[in-house]
Amino acid sequence: MTPEAQAAALEATWPPAASWVLGPWRLRDGAGGGKRVSAATAEGPWTEADLVAAEAAMAAPLFTIRPQDGALDVALAARGYAVIDPVVIYAAPTAQFTPSPRMAAFAHWPPLNIATDLWAEAGIGPARLAVMHRVQGHKIALLGRSADRAAGVAFVALHGTTAMLHALEVAPPYRRQGCAQNILRAAADWASGHGADTLALAVTEANHGARALYASQGMRGVGQYHYRQK
């Protein structure tokens, strides 16, 4: 996935409530849906005056810093912005995943109450559910099962031939029992059935357990970004 394709897939499958252009910037209103949908990005060359204007336009200035944003990273550091939540983007061909066991995970939309309950227990509440409902096109909630109990949940949406997986959560009693792996496999299978050849996701750099899981499934890091916030 190219950096442009990664950005487009993330924007389409986890969209802000609103976004608009201010000079060289793309500004976003996430309506409580998280940093990704609330951060500004540089869409062209900018000046110091442009940066001041972007700061003034945001109630809580927050910028996404991609590999091509080195100069912006330096400028924001000089203005007292701290690095928060470095993120790694993982991707793999959908064809390389083995099928999940029958009834280990199933796709549905809109989310069942048990799915929203699992998300709520993990801190994913109405504002983030609203992001999912804003997505246009093919999308699903995946409910994972372990020991014949609802154990995990994830959201998957398509953008072109890429399926992005978001909000993968497994309830604490069922972790390290294969539930997340089965959800990944079910996501790849559903995505392939809807014309996607790539399964991708974004995970914080500090989430070593999740990153180990993704690597074990043959997913590899294809991109990265972080945020700058005062």
PyMOL CGO cylinders between C-alpha atoms (Angstrom):
from pymol import cmd
from pymol.cgo import CYLINDER

trace = [
    CYLINDER, 0.00, 0.00, 0.00, 1.31, 3.43, -0.90, 0.3, 1, 1, 1, 1, 1, 1,
    CYLINDER, 1.31, 3.43, -0.90, 1.14, 6.19, 1.73, 0.3, 1, 1, 1, 1, 1, 1,
    CYLINDER, 1.14, 6.19, 1.73, -1.63, 7.83, -0.31, 0.3, 1, 1, 1, 1, 1, 1,
    CYLINDER, -1.63, 7.83, -0.31, -3.61, 4.58, -0.41, 0.3, 1, 1, 1, 1, 1, 1,
    CYLINDER, -3.61, 4.58, -0.41, -3.18, 4.10, 3.32, 0.3, 1, 1, 1, 1, 1, 1,
    CYLINDER, -3.18, 4.10, 3.32, -4.43, 7.61, 4.07, 0.3, 1, 1, 1, 1, 1, 1,
    CYLINDER, -4.43, 7.61, 4.07, -7.42, 7.23, 1.75, 0.3, 1, 1, 1, 1, 1, 1,
    CYLINDER, -7.42, 7.23, 1.75, -8.41, 3.87, 3.23, 0.3, 1, 1, 1, 1, 1, 1,
    CYLINDER, -8.41, 3.87, 3.23, -8.16, 5.15, 6.79, 0.3, 1, 1, 1, 1, 1, 1,
    CYLINDER, -8.16, 5.15, 6.79, -10.22, 8.26, 5.98, 0.3, 1, 1, 1, 1, 1, 1,
    CYLINDER, -10.22, 8.26, 5.98, -12.93, 6.30, 4.17, 0.3, 1, 1, 1, 1, 1, 1,
    CYLINDER, -12.93, 6.30, 4.17, -13.26, 3.52, 6.75, 0.3, 1, 1, 1, 1, 1, 1,
    CYLINDER, -13.26, 3.52, 6.75, -13.00, 5.68, 9.88, 0.3, 1, 1, 1, 1, 1, 1,
    CYLINDER, -13.00, 5.68, 9.88, -14.41, 9.04, 8.74, 0.3, 1, 1, 1, 1, 1, 1,
    CYLINDER, -14.41, 9.04, 8.74, -14.68, 12.30, 10.67, 0.3, 1, 1, 1, 1, 1, 1,
    CYLINDER, -14.68, 12.30, 10.67, -18.03, 13.93, 11.31, 0.3, 1, 1, 1, 1, 1, 1,
    CYLINDER, -18.03, 13.93, 11.31, -16.87, 16.81, 9.09, 0.3, 1, 1, 1, 1, 1, 1,
    CYLINDER, -16.87, 16.81, 9.09, -13.71, 17.95, 7.34, 0.3, 1, 1, 1, 1, 1, 1,
    CYLINDER, -13.71, 17.95, 7.34, -12.75, 21.09, 5.47, 0.3, 1, 1, 1, 1, 1, 1,
    CYLINDER, -12.75, 21.09, 5.47, -9.81, 22.78, 3.81, 0.3, 1, 1, 1, 1, 1, 1,
    CYLINDER, -9.81, 22.78, 3.81, -8.06, 25.77, 5.33, 0.3, 1, 1, 1, 1, 1, 1,
    CYLINDER, -8.06, 25.77, 5.33, -5.22, 26.88, 3.07, 0.3, 1, 1, 1, 1, 1, 1,
    CYLINDER, -5.22, 26.88, 3.07, -2.77, 23.94, 2.91, 0.3, 1, 1, 1, 1, 1, 1,
    CYLINDER, -2.77, 23.94, 2.91, -4.51, 22.04, 5.73, 0.3, 1, 1, 1, 1, 1, 1,
    CYLINDER, -4.51, 22.04, 5.73, -7.25, 19.47, 5.98, 0.3, 1, 1, 1, 1, 1, 1,
    CYLINDER, -7.25, 19.47, 5.98, -9.03, 20.09, 9.29, 0.3, 1, 1, 1, 1, 1, 1,
    CYLINDER, -9.03, 20.09, 9.29, -11.39, 17.58, 10.90, 0.3, 1, 1, 1, 1, 1, 1,
    CYLINDER, -11.39, 17.58, 10.90, -14.15, 17.45, 13.47, 0.3, 1, 1, 1, 1, 1, 1,
    CYLINDER, -14.15, 17.45, 13.47, -14.13, 13.98, 15.01, 0.3, 1, 1, 1, 1, 1, 1,
    CYLINDER, -14.13, 13.98, 15.01, -17.16, 14.55, 17.27, 0.3, 1, 1, 1, 1, 1, 1,
    CYLINDER, -17.16, 14.55, 17.27, -15.47, 12.47, 19.94, 0.3, 1, 1, 1, 1, 1, 1,
    CYLINDER, -15.47, 12.47, 19.94, -14.50, 9.67, 17.59, 0.3, 1, 1, 1, 1, 1, 1,
    CYLINDER, -14.50, 9.67, 17.59, -10.79, 9.71, 18.41, 0.3, 1, 1, 1, 1, 1, 1,
    CYLINDER, -10.79, 9.71, 18.41, -7.57, 11.40, 17.40, 0.3, 1, 1, 1, 1, 1, 1,
    CYLINDER, -7.57, 11.40, 17.40, -7.45, 10.07, 13.85, 0.3, 1, 1, 1, 1, 1, 1,
    CYLINDER, -7.45, 10.07, 13.85, -10.71, 11.79, 12.94, 0.3, 1, 1, 1, 1, 1, 1,
    CYLINDER, -10.71, 11.79, 12.94, -9.88, 14.99, 14.83, 0.3, 1, 1, 1, 1, 1, 1,
    CYLINDER, -9.88, 14.99, 14.83, -6.33, 15.77, 13.66, 0.3, 1, 1, 1, 1, 1, 1,
    CYLINDER, -6.33, 15.77, 13.66, -5.21, 18.20, 10.99, 0.3, 1, 1, 1, 1, 1, 1,
    CYLINDER, -5.21, 18.20, 10.99, -3.02, 17.07, 8.10, 0.3, 1, 1, 1, 1, 1, 1,
    CYLINDER, -3.02, 17.07, 8.10, -0.83, 19.09, 5.75, 0.3, 1, 1, 1, 1, 1, 1,
    CYLINDER, -0.83, 19.09, 5.75, -2.09, 18.70, 2.20, 0.3, 1, 1, 1, 1, 1, 1,
    CYLINDER, -2.09, 18.70, 2.20, 0.42, 21.04, 0.56, 0.3, 1, 1, 1, 1, 1, 1,
    CYLINDER, 0.42, 21.04, 0.56, 3.30, 23.43, 1.26, 0.3, 1, 1, 1, 1, 1, 1,
    CYLINDER, 3.30, 23.43, 1.26, 2.71, 25.58, 4.32, 0.3, 1, 1, 1, 1, 1, 1,
    CYLINDER, 2.71, 25.58, 4.32, 4.20, 28.67, 5.91, 0.3, 1, 1, 1, 1, 1, 1,
    CYLINDER, 4.20, 28.67, 5.91, 4.54, 29.79, 9.51, 0.3, 1, 1, 1, 1, 1, 1,
    CYLINDER, 4.54, 29.79, 9.51, 1.48, 31.99, 9.00, 0.3, 1, 1, 1, 1, 1, 1,
    CYLINDER, 1.48, 31.99, 9.00, -0.47, 28.99, 7.74, 0.3, 1, 1, 1, 1, 1, 1,
    CYLINDER, -0.47, 28.99, 7.74, 0.51, 27.05, 10.86, 0.3, 1, 1, 1, 1, 1, 1,
    CYLINDER, 0.51, 27.05, 10.86, -0.67, 29.88, 13.10, 0.3, 1, 1, 1, 1, 1, 1,
    CYLINDER, -0.67, 29.88, 13.10, -3.98, 29.95, 11.22, 0.3, 1, 1, 1, 1, 1, 1,
    CYLINDER, -3.98, 29.95, 11.22, -4.45, 26.19, 11.66, 0.3, 1, 1, 1, 1, 1, 1,
    CYLINDER, -4.45, 26.19, 11.66, -3.78, 26.43, 15.38, 0.3, 1, 1, 1, 1, 1, 1,
    CYLINDER, -3.78, 26.43, 15.38, -6.31, 29.24, 15.72, 0.3, 1, 1, 1, 1, 1, 1,
    CYLINDER, -6.31, 29.24, 15.72, -8.95, 27.23, 13.88, 0.3, 1, 1, 1, 1, 1, 1,
    CYLINDER, -8.95, 27.23, 13.88, -8.77, 24.25, 16.27, 0.3, 1, 1, 1, 1, 1, 1,
    CYLINDER, -8.77, 24.25, 16.27, -10.11, 24.28, 19.81, 0.3, 1, 1, 1, 1, 1, 1,
    CYLINDER, -10.11, 24.28, 19.81, -7.49, 21.68, 20.76, 0.3, 1, 1, 1, 1, 1, 1,
    CYLINDER, -7.49, 21.68, 20.76, -4.69, 21.75, 18.15, 0.3, 1, 1, 1, 1, 1, 1,
    CYLINDER, -4.69, 21.75, 18.15, -3.73, 18.25, 17.02, 0.3, 1, 1, 1, 1, 1, 1,
    CYLINDER, -3.73, 18.25, 17.02, -1.71, 17.27, 13.96, 0.3, 1, 1, 1, 1, 1, 1,
    CYLINDER, -1.71, 17.27, 13.96, -1.06, 13.94, 12.25, 0.3, 1, 1, 1, 1, 1, 1,
    CYLINDER, -1.06, 13.94, 12.25, 2.60, 13.57, 11.31, 0.3, 1, 1, 1, 1, 1, 1,
    CYLINDER, 2.60, 13.57, 11.31, 3.37, 11.18, 8.44, 0.3, 1, 1, 1, 1, 1, 1,
    CYLINDER, 3.37, 11.18, 8.44, 6.83, 10.28, 7.10, 0.3, 1, 1, 1, 1, 1, 1,
    CYLINDER, 6.83, 10.28, 7.10, 6.63, 13.13, 4.57, 0.3, 1, 1, 1, 1, 1, 1,
    CYLINDER, 6.63, 13.13, 4.57, 5.88, 15.67, 7.30, 0.3, 1, 1, 1, 1, 1, 1,
    CYLINDER, 5.88, 15.67, 7.30, 9.39, 16.03, 8.70, 0.3, 1, 1, 1, 1, 1, 1,
    CYLINDER, 9.39, 16.03, 8.70, 9.48, 19.83, 8.53, 0.3, 1, 1, 1, 1, 1, 1,
    CYLINDER, 9.48, 19.83, 8.53, 6.10, 20.07, 10.25, 0.3, 1, 1, 1, 1, 1, 1,
    CYLINDER, 6.10, 20.07, 10.25, 7.27, 17.68, 12.94, 0.3, 1, 1, 1, 1, 1, 1,
    CYLINDER, 7.27, 17.68, 12.94, 10.27, 19.89, 13.66, 0.3, 1, 1, 1, 1, 1, 1,
    CYLINDER, 10.27, 19.89, 13.66, 8.18, 23.08, 13.66, 0.3, 1, 1, 1, 1, 1, 1,
    CYLINDER, 8.18, 23.08, 13.66, 5.61, 21.68, 16.05, 0.3, 1, 1, 1, 1, 1, 1,
    CYLINDER, 5.61, 21.68, 16.05, 8.30, 20.34, 18.39, 0.3, 1, 1, 1, 1, 1, 1,
    CYLINDER, 8.30, 20.34, 18.39, 9.77, 23.85, 18.52, 0.3, 1, 1, 1, 1, 1, 1,
    CYLINDER, 9.77, 23.85, 18.52, 6.32, 25.18, 19.45, 0.3, 1, 1, 1, 1, 1, 1,
    CYLINDER, 6.32, 25.18, 19.45, 6.04, 22.81, 22.41, 0.3, 1, 1, 1, 1, 1, 1,
    CYLINDER, 6.04, 22.81, 22.41, 3.97, 20.03, 20.85, 0.3, 1, 1, 1, 1, 1, 1,
    CYLINDER, 3.97, 20.03, 20.85, 4.61, 16.54, 22.25, 0.3, 1, 1, 1, 1, 1, 1,
    CYLINDER, 4.61, 16.54, 22.25, 4.63, 13.29, 20.31, 0.3, 1, 1, 1, 1, 1, 1,
    CYLINDER, 4.63, 13.29, 20.31, 1.70, 11.06, 21.25, 0.3, 1, 1, 1, 1, 1, 1,
    CYLINDER, 1.70, 11.06, 21.25, 0.61, 7.61, 20.13, 0.3, 1, 1, 1, 1, 1, 1,
    CYLINDER, 0.61, 7.61, 20.13, 3.03, 6.57, 17.38, 0.3, 1, 1, 1, 1, 1, 1,
    CYLINDER, 3.03, 6.57, 17.38, 1.09, 4.22, 15.08, 0.3, 1, 1, 1, 1, 1, 1,
    CYLINDER, 1.09, 4.22, 15.08, 2.15, 1.40, 12.77, 0.3, 1, 1, 1, 1, 1, 1,
    CYLINDER, 2.15, 1.40, 12.77, 0.04, 0.35, 9.77, 0.3, 1, 1, 1, 1, 1, 1,
    CYLINDER, 0.04, 0.35, 9.77, 0.03, -3.38, 9.03, 0.3, 1, 1, 1, 1, 1, 1,
    CYLINDER, 0.03, -3.38, 9.03, -1.20, -5.08, 5.87, 0.3, 1, 1, 1, 1, 1, 1,
    CYLINDER, -1.20, -5.08, 5.87, -1.27, -8.48, 4.21, 0.3, 1, 1, 1, 1, 1, 1,
    CYLINDER, -1.27, -8.48, 4.21, -2.92, -10.12, 1.19, 0.3, 1, 1, 1, 1, 1, 1,
    CYLINDER, -2.92, -10.12, 1.19, -6.31, -11.53, 2.13, 0.3, 1, 1, 1, 1, 1, 1,
    CYLINDER, -6.31, -11.53, 2.13, -5.42, -14.74, 0.26, 0.3, 1, 1, 1, 1, 1, 1,
    CYLINDER, -5.42, -14.74, 0.26, -2.65, -15.63, 2.71, 0.3, 1, 1, 1, 1, 1, 1,
    CYLINDER, -2.65, -15.63, 2.71, -4.95, -16.02, 5.74, 0.3, 1, 1, 1, 1, 1, 1,
    CYLINDER, -4.95, -16.02, 5.74, -6.21, -19.49, 6.58, 0.3, 1, 1, 1, 1, 1, 1,
    CYLINDER, -6.21, -19.49, 6.58, -9.96, -19.76, 7.22, 0.3, 1, 1, 1, 1, 1, 1,
    CYLINDER, -9.96, -19.76, 7.22, -11.17, -19.41, 10.80, 0.3, 1, 1, 1, 1, 1, 1,
    CYLINDER, -11.17, -19.41, 10.80, -12.91, -22.40, 12.41, 0.3, 1, 1, 1, 1, 1, 1,
    CYLINDER, -12.91, -22.40, 12.41, -16.62, -22.63, 11.74, 0.3, 1, 1, 1, 1, 1, 1,
    CYLINDER, -16.62, -22.63, 11.74, -18.66, -20.48, 14.14, 0.3, 1, 1, 1, 1, 1, 1,
    CYLINDER, -18.66, -20.48, 14.14, -15.49, -18.93, 15.63, 0.3, 1, 1, 1, 1, 1, 1,
    CYLINDER, -15.49, -18.93, 15.63, -16.51, -15.52, 14.28, 0.3, 1, 1, 1, 1, 1, 1,
    CYLINDER, -16.51, -15.52, 14.28, -19.43, -14.24, 12.28, 0.3, 1, 1, 1, 1, 1, 1,
    CYLINDER, -19.43, -14.24, 12.28, -20.18, -11.07, 10.38, 0.3, 1, 1, 1, 1, 1, 1,
    CYLINDER, -20.18, -11.07, 10.38, -23.26, -8.91, 10.88, 0.3, 1, 1, 1, 1, 1, 1,
    CYLINDER, -23.26, -8.91, 10.88, -24.52, -5.35, 10.54, 0.3, 1, 1, 1, 1, 1, 1,
    CYLINDER, -24.52, -5.35, 10.54, -25.75, -3.36, 12.37, 0.3, 1, 1, 1, 1, 1, 1,
    CYLINDER, -25.75, -3.36, 12.37, -23.85, -4.46, 15.48, 0.3, 1, 1, 1, 1, 1, 1,
    CYLINDER, -23.85, -4.46, 15.48, -25.65, -6.76, 17.86, 0.3, 1, 1, 1, 1, 1, 1,
    CYLINDER, -25.65, -6.76, 17.86, -26.13, -5.59, 21.43, 0.3, 1, 1, 1, 1, 1, 1,
    CYLINDER, -26.13, -5.59, 21.43, -23.50, -8.05, 22.64, 0.3, 1, 1, 1, 1, 1, 1,
    CYLINDER, -23.50, -8.05, 22.64, -21.01, -6.53, 20.20, 0.3, 1, 1, 1, 1, 1, 1,
    CYLINDER, -21.01, -6.53, 20.20, -21.68, -2.97, 21.38, 0.3, 1, 1, 1, 1, 1, 1,
    CYLINDER, -21.68, -2.97, 21.38, -21.45, -4.21, 24.99, 0.3, 1, 1, 1, 1, 1, 1,
    CYLINDER, -21.45, -4.21, 24.99, -18.02, -5.70, 24.33, 0.3, 1, 1, 1, 1, 1, 1,
    CYLINDER, -18.02, -5.70, 24.33, -16.89, -2.45, 22.72, 0.3, 1, 1, 1, 1, 1, 1,
    CYLINDER, -16.89, -2.45, 22.72, -18.28, -0.42, 25.62, 0.3, 1, 1, 1, 1, 1, 1,
    CYLINDER, -18.28, -0.42, 25.62, -16.36, -2.53, 28.12, 0.3, 1, 1, 1, 1, 1, 1,
    CYLINDER, -16.36, -2.53, 28.12, -13.19, -1.68, 26.17, 0.3, 1, 1, 1, 1, 1, 1,
    CYLINDER, -13.19, -1.68, 26.17, -13.96, 2.06, 26.16, 0.3, 1, 1, 1, 1, 1, 1,
    CYLINDER, -13.96, 2.06, 26.16, -15.40, 2.23, 22.65, 0.3, 1, 1, 1, 1, 1, 1,
    CYLINDER, -15.40, 2.23, 22.65, -18.65, 4.10, 23.22, 0.3, 1, 1, 1, 1, 1, 1,
    CYLINDER, -18.65, 4.10, 23.22, -21.34, 5.91, 21.21, 0.3, 1, 1, 1, 1, 1, 1,
    CYLINDER, -21.34, 5.91, 21.21, -19.00, 8.47, 19.58, 0.3, 1, 1, 1, 1, 1, 1,
    CYLINDER, -19.00, 8.47, 19.58, -16.84, 5.76, 18.03, 0.3, 1, 1, 1, 1, 1, 1,
    CYLINDER, -16.84, 5.76, 18.03, -19.87, 3.68, 17.09, 0.3, 1, 1, 1, 1, 1, 1,
    CYLINDER, -19.87, 3.68, 17.09, -21.12, 6.78, 15.28, 0.3, 1, 1, 1, 1, 1, 1,
    CYLINDER, -21.12, 6.78, 15.28, -17.92, 6.76, 13.22, 0.3, 1, 1, 1, 1, 1, 1,
    CYLINDER, -17.92, 6.76, 13.22, -18.71, 3.20, 12.12, 0.3, 1, 1, 1, 1, 1, 1,
    CYLINDER, -18.71, 3.20, 12.12, -22.26, 4.15, 11.15, 0.3, 1, 1, 1, 1, 1, 1,
    CYLINDER, -22.26, 4.15, 11.15, -20.94, 7.06, 9.05, 0.3, 1, 1, 1, 1, 1, 1,
    CYLINDER, -20.94, 7.06, 9.05, -18.97, 4.72, 6.80, 0.3, 1, 1, 1, 1, 1, 1,
    CYLINDER, -18.97, 4.72, 6.80, -20.42, 4.37, 3.32, 0.3, 1, 1, 1, 1, 1, 1,
    CYLINDER, -20.42, 4.37, 3.32, -20.27, 1.10, 1.40, 0.3, 1, 1, 1, 1, 1, 1,
    CYLINDER, -20.27, 1.10, 1.40, -19.59, -2.43, 2.61, 0.3, 1, 1, 1, 1, 1, 1,
    CYLINDER, -19.59, -2.43, 2.61, -18.93, -2.80, 6.34, 0.3, 1, 1, 1, 1, 1, 1,
    CYLINDER, -18.93, -2.80, 6.34, -19.45, -5.35, 9.09, 0.3, 1, 1, 1, 1, 1, 1,
    CYLINDER, -19.45, -5.35, 9.09, -19.10, -6.02, 12.76, 0.3, 1, 1, 1, 1, 1, 1,
    CYLINDER, -19.10, -6.02, 12.76, -17.36, -9.29, 13.53, 0.3, 1, 1, 1, 1, 1, 1,
    CYLINDER, -17.36, -9.29, 13.53, -18.28, -11.10, 16.72, 0.3, 1, 1, 1, 1, 1, 1,
    CYLINDER, -18.28, -11.10, 16.72, -15.69, -13.61, 17.88, 0.3, 1, 1, 1, 1, 1, 1,
    CYLINDER, -15.69, -13.61, 17.88, -16.51, -16.60, 20.08, 0.3, 1, 1, 1, 1, 1, 1,
    CYLINDER, -16.51, -16.60, 20.08, -14.42, -18.57, 22.55, 0.3, 1, 1, 1, 1, 1, 1,
    CYLINDER, -14.42, -18.57, 22.55, -15.57, -21.44, 24.76, 0.3, 1, 1, 1, 1, 1, 1,
    CYLINDER, -15.57, -21.44, 24.76, -19.04, -20.96, 23.24, 0.3, 1, 1, 1, 1, 1, 1,
    CYLINDER, -19.04, -20.96, 23.24, -19.20, -17.39, 24.57, 0.3, 1, 1, 1, 1, 1, 1,
    CYLINDER, -19.20, -17.39, 24.57, -19.07, -13.99, 22.87, 0.3, 1, 1, 1, 1, 1, 1,
    CYLINDER, -19.07, -13.99, 22.87, -15.45, -13.04, 23.43, 0.3, 1, 1, 1, 1, 1, 1,
    CYLINDER, -15.45, -13.04, 23.43, -14.29, -10.41, 20.95, 0.3, 1, 1, 1, 1, 1, 1,
    CYLINDER, -14.29, -10.41, 20.95, -15.42, -7.90, 18.38, 0.3, 1, 1, 1, 1, 1, 1,
    CYLINDER, -15.42, -7.90, 18.38, -14.06, -5.84, 15.48, 0.3, 1, 1, 1, 1, 1, 1,
    CYLINDER, -14.06, -5.84, 15.48, -15.24, -3.48, 12.75, 0.3, 1, 1, 1, 1, 1, 1,
    CYLINDER, -15.24, -3.48, 12.75, -14.23, -3.94, 9.11, 0.3, 1, 1, 1, 1, 1, 1,
    CYLINDER, -14.23, -3.94, 9.11, -14.97, -1.69, 6.14, 0.3, 1, 1, 1, 1, 1, 1,
    CYLINDER, -14.97, -1.69, 6.14, -13.94, -1.64, 2.49, 0.3, 1, 1, 1, 1, 1, 1,
    CYLINDER, -13.94, -1.64, 2.49, -12.27, 1.06, 0.47, 0.3, 1, 1, 1, 1, 1, 1,
    CYLINDER, -12.27, 1.06, 0.47, -11.62, -0.11, -3.07, 0.3, 1, 1, 1, 1, 1, 1,
    CYLINDER, -11.62, -0.11, -3.07, -9.72, -3.39, -2.83, 0.3, 1, 1, 1, 1, 1, 1,
    CYLINDER, -9.72, -3.39, -2.83, -8.55, -2.74, 0.74, 0.3, 1, 1, 1, 1, 1, 1,
    CYLINDER, -8.55, -2.74, 0.74, -10.38, -3.85, 3.86, 0.3, 1, 1, 1, 1, 1, 1,
    CYLINDER, -10.38, -3.85, 3.86, -9.49, -1.87, 6.99, 0.3, 1, 1, 1, 1, 1, 1,
    CYLINDER, -9.49, -1.87, 6.99, -9.99, -3.50, 10.37, 0.3, 1, 1, 1, 1, 1, 1,
    CYLINDER, -9.99, -3.50, 10.37, -10.71, -1.21, 13.32, 0.3, 1, 1, 1, 1, 1, 1,
    CYLINDER, -10.71, -1.21, 13.32, -11.64, -1.50, 16.99, 0.3, 1, 1, 1, 1, 1, 1,
    CYLINDER, -11.64, -1.50, 16.99, -10.51, -5.09, 17.52, 0.3, 1, 1, 1, 1, 1, 1,
    CYLINDER, -10.51, -5.09, 17.52, -11.17, -5.90, 21.17, 0.3, 1, 1, 1, 1, 1, 1,
    CYLINDER, -11.17, -5.90, 21.17, -11.15, -9.18, 23.09, 0.3, 1, 1, 1, 1, 1, 1,
    CYLINDER, -11.15, -9.18, 23.09, -12.62, -9.43, 26.59, 0.3, 1, 1, 1, 1, 1, 1,
    CYLINDER, -12.62, -9.43, 26.59, -9.87, -10.02, 29.20, 0.3, 1, 1, 1, 1, 1, 1,
    CYLINDER, -9.87, -10.02, 29.20, -10.96, -13.57, 30.21, 0.3, 1, 1, 1, 1, 1, 1,
    CYLINDER, -10.96, -13.57, 30.21, -10.62, -14.75, 26.60, 0.3, 1, 1, 1, 1, 1, 1,
    CYLINDER, -10.62, -14.75, 26.60, -7.32, -13.21, 25.58, 0.3, 1, 1, 1, 1, 1, 1,
    CYLINDER, -7.32, -13.21, 25.58, -4.52, -15.42, 24.24, 0.3, 1, 1, 1, 1, 1, 1,
    CYLINDER, -4.52, -15.42, 24.24, -7.02, -18.13, 23.35, 0.3, 1, 1, 1, 1, 1, 1,
    CYLINDER, -7.02, -18.13, 23.35, -7.13, -17.53, 19.60, 0.3, 1, 1, 1, 1, 1, 1,
    CYLINDER, -7.13, -17.53, 19.60, -10.16, -15.23, 19.45, 0.3, 1, 1, 1, 1, 1, 1,
    CYLINDER, -10.16, -15.23, 19.45, -8.33, -12.26, 17.90, 0.3, 1, 1, 1, 1, 1, 1,
    CYLINDER, -8.33, -12.26, 17.90, -6.63, -14.56, 15.40, 0.3, 1, 1, 1, 1, 1, 1,
    CYLINDER, -6.63, -14.56, 15.40, -10.00, -16.00, 14.37, 0.3, 1, 1, 1, 1, 1, 1,
    CYLINDER, -10.00, -16.00, 14.37, -11.44, -12.50, 13.96, 0.3, 1, 1, 1, 1, 1, 1,
    CYLINDER, -11.44, -12.50, 13.96, -8.51, -11.54, 11.70, 0.3, 1, 1, 1, 1, 1, 1,
    CYLINDER, -8.51, -11.54, 11.70, -9.04, -14.64, 9.59, 0.3, 1, 1, 1, 1, 1, 1,
    CYLINDER, -9.04, -14.64, 9.59, -12.80, -14.04, 9.37, 0.3, 1, 1, 1, 1, 1, 1,
    CYLINDER, -12.80, -14.04, 9.37, -12.14, -10.43, 8.37, 0.3, 1, 1, 1, 1, 1, 1,
    CYLINDER, -12.14, -10.43, 8.37, -9.84, -11.56, 5.56, 0.3, 1, 1, 1, 1, 1, 1,
    CYLINDER, -9.84, -11.56, 5.56, -12.37, -14.12, 4.38, 0.3, 1, 1, 1, 1, 1, 1,
    CYLINDER, -12.37, -14.12, 4.38, -15.23, -11.60, 4.35, 0.3, 1, 1, 1, 1, 1, 1,
    CYLINDER, -15.23, -11.60, 4.35, -13.04, -9.02, 2.64, 0.3, 1, 1, 1, 1, 1, 1,
    CYLINDER, -13.04, -9.02, 2.64, -11.95, -11.45, -0.06, 0.3, 1, 1, 1, 1, 1, 1,
    CYLINDER, -11.95, -11.45, -0.06, -15.57, -12.36, -0.70, 0.3, 1, 1, 1, 1, 1, 1,
    CYLINDER, -15.57, -12.36, -0.70, -16.29, -8.68, -1.34, 0.3, 1, 1, 1, 1, 1, 1,
    CYLINDER, -16.29, -8.68, -1.34, -13.45, -8.11, -3.77, 0.3, 1, 1, 1, 1, 1, 1,
    CYLINDER, -13.45, -8.11, -3.77, -10.67, -6.93, -1.43, 0.3, 1, 1, 1, 1, 1, 1,
    CYLINDER, -10.67, -6.93, -1.43, -7.18, -8.26, -1.92, 0.3, 1, 1, 1, 1, 1, 1,
    CYLINDER, -7.18, -8.26, -1.92, -5.62, -6.58, 1.13, 0.3, 1, 1, 1, 1, 1, 1,
    CYLINDER, -5.62, -6.58, 1.13, -6.45, -6.55, 4.84, 0.3, 1, 1, 1, 1, 1, 1,
    CYLINDER, -6.45, -6.55, 4.84, -4.92, -3.64, 6.75, 0.3, 1, 1, 1, 1, 1, 1,
    CYLINDER, -4.92, -3.64, 6.75, -5.13, -2.04, 10.18, 0.3, 1, 1, 1, 1, 1, 1,
    CYLINDER, -5.13, -2.04, 10.18, -3.48, 0.60, 12.35, 0.3, 1, 1, 1, 1, 1, 1,
    CYLINDER, -3.48, 0.60, 12.35, -2.15, -0.16, 15.82, 0.3, 1, 1, 1, 1, 1, 1,
    CYLINDER, -2.15, -0.16, 15.82, -0.24, 1.89, 18.36, 0.3, 1, 1, 1, 1, 1, 1,
    CYLINDER, -0.24, 1.89, 18.36, 3.47, 1.19, 18.42, 0.3, 1, 1, 1, 1, 1, 1,
    CYLINDER, 3.47, 1.19, 18.42, 3.29, 0.47, 22.16, 0.3, 1, 1, 1, 1, 1, 1,
    CYLINDER, 3.29, 0.47, 22.16, 0.76, -2.37, 21.73, 0.3, 1, 1, 1, 1, 1, 1,
    CYLINDER, 0.76, -2.37, 21.73, 3.38, -5.09, 21.53, 0.3, 1, 1, 1, 1, 1, 1,
    CYLINDER, 3.38, -5.09, 21.53, 0.94, -7.96, 22.09, 0.3, 1, 1, 1, 1, 1, 1,
    CYLINDER, 0.94, -7.96, 22.09, -1.28, -6.98, 19.17, 0.3, 1, 1, 1, 1, 1, 1,
    CYLINDER, -1.28, -6.98, 19.17, 1.72, -6.35, 16.94, 0.3, 1, 1, 1, 1, 1, 1,
    CYLINDER, 1.72, -6.35, 16.94, 3.09, -9.80, 17.72, 0.3, 1, 1, 1, 1, 1, 1,
    CYLINDER, 3.09, -9.80, 17.72, -0.27, -11.30, 16.75, 0.3, 1, 1, 1, 1, 1, 1,
    CYLINDER, -0.27, -11.30, 16.75, -0.37, -9.43, 13.44, 0.3, 1, 1, 1, 1, 1, 1,
    CYLINDER, -0.37, -9.43, 13.44, 3.18, -10.46, 12.62, 0.3, 1, 1, 1, 1, 1, 1,
    CYLINDER, 3.18, -10.46, 12.62, 2.35, -14.09, 13.43, 0.3, 1, 1, 1, 1, 1, 1,
    CYLINDER, 2.35, -14.09, 13.43, -0.40, -13.91, 10.80, 0.3, 1, 1, 1, 1, 1, 1,
    CYLINDER, -0.40, -13.91, 10.80, 2.02, -12.72, 8.15, 0.3, 1, 1, 1, 1, 1, 1,
    CYLINDER, 2.02, -12.72, 8.15, 1.06, -9.06, 8.32, 0.3, 1, 1, 1, 1, 1, 1,
    CYLINDER, 1.06, -9.06, 8.32, 3.90, -6.58, 7.92, 0.3, 1, 1, 1, 1, 1, 1,
    CYLINDER, 3.90, -6.58, 7.92, 4.41, -2.94, 8.71, 0.3, 1, 1, 1, 1, 1, 1,
    CYLINDER, 4.41, -2.94, 8.71, 3.77, -0.82, 5.64, 0.3, 1, 1, 1, 1, 1, 1,
    CYLINDER, 3.77, -0.82, 5.64, 3.48, 2.66, 7.13, 0.3, 1, 1, 1, 1, 1, 1,
    CYLINDER, 3.48, 2.66, 7.13, 3.58, 4.77, 10.24, 0.3, 1, 1, 1, 1, 1, 1,
    CYLINDER, 3.58, 4.77, 10.24, 2.49, 8.09, 11.68, 0.3, 1, 1, 1, 1, 1, 1,
    CYLINDER, 2.49, 8.09, 11.68, 2.23, 9.86, 15.01, 0.3, 1, 1, 1, 1, 1, 1,
    CYLINDER, 2.23, 9.86, 15.01, 0.43, 12.84, 16.46, 0.3, 1, 1, 1, 1, 1, 1,
    CYLINDER, 0.43, 12.84, 16.46, 1.68, 16.15, 17.84, 0.3, 1, 1, 1, 1, 1, 1,
    CYLINDER, 1.68, 16.15, 17.84, -0.36, 17.80, 20.56, 0.3, 1, 1, 1, 1, 1, 1,
    CYLINDER, -0.36, 17.80, 20.56, 0.27, 20.60, 23.05, 0.3, 1, 1, 1, 1, 1, 1,
]
cmd.load_cgo(trace, "trace")
